Amino acid sequence: MGIGSSIFLIALGAILAFAVDANLGWLSLNTVGWVLMLAGLVGLIMTAYFWNTRRRTAVVAAPQDRVVRERVVPVQDDRVVQEYREVRRPGV
């Protein structure tokens, strides 16, 4: 249940509990209004709780520069030639 639907249930429940004065015999609109307001309040609290726990999740960023693969070191005239390649993400 989202924030919008929780607020809608609270408003609908308040209208039924406080503004409507109808007698349906076996159904009390005041009780239905209070139940809807309680359900909306519980939904609002649960939505806020789940949004709060989602924001606490830690994200570990990957290093910007990393070596893709170690290459074989070629030997030329008794000299060691090393090659180093950096791969960067676009836009960094």
N, C-alpha and C positions, 0 to 999 in steps of 0.2 A: 504494500500500500504506500503510495507516495504522499508528499506533503499536501498536494492539491486535493486528493480524495479524502484525506484525513480532515482537512479544514471543511470540506463539503459536508462530511458526516457530522462534524461538530455543529455546523450552522443549521443543518436540517434537524438535528436532534433538539437544538435550542428552540427552533420554530415550533416543533411539535410539543415540546415540554412547556413552553411559556406562552406562546401566542395562540395556539389552536385550542378552542374550547368546544370540543365535540364529544358526544357520548355514543360509542358504538356498541354498547352493551357488554360484550365479552372481551373487548380489546380496549385497554387504557392507553390513549395516545400520550399521556404524560410519561408513563413507564417506557413506552417505545422511544420517546424522545431522550429520556435519560440513558437508555441502553445505547442509542446511536451516538450520543455525546461521549459516553465512556469508550465505545469502540473507536471513535475518531481520535480520542486522546491517547489511547493505547497505540494506535497506528502511528500517530505523530511522534510519540516517544520512541517507538521501535525504529522508525525511519531515521530520526536524528541519531540514534545509537549506531545504526549500521553505516550511516554517512560518516560518523566520527571515527569508527574503526577502520573504514576504508582509507581515510586520510592519514592514519598513523602508520601505514605500511611503508617500510623503508625500501628505497630503491637504490641499489648499488650500481653506480655507473661504471661502464667498461672503460678501460684506458683509451685515450684518444689515438695513440700511436702503438702499433704492435707489429711484430714481425710475423709475416704470414707463414713462411717456411724456411727452414735452414737449408741453405744451398751447399752443394759440394764445392769445396775450395779448389779452384784450378791452380796448377803450378805452371809458371812460365819462367824459363831460364833461371831456375833455382830461386825464384822469388815467389812468395805466397801472395796471391791476390784475393782479397776478401770483398765480397759484395754484400751490401746491406740495403734492404728495400723497406720503405715505410709505406703503409697503406693507411690513408686517411679517409674518413667519411666525407661525402660531398657536403659542402657548406660549412665545413669546420676550418 
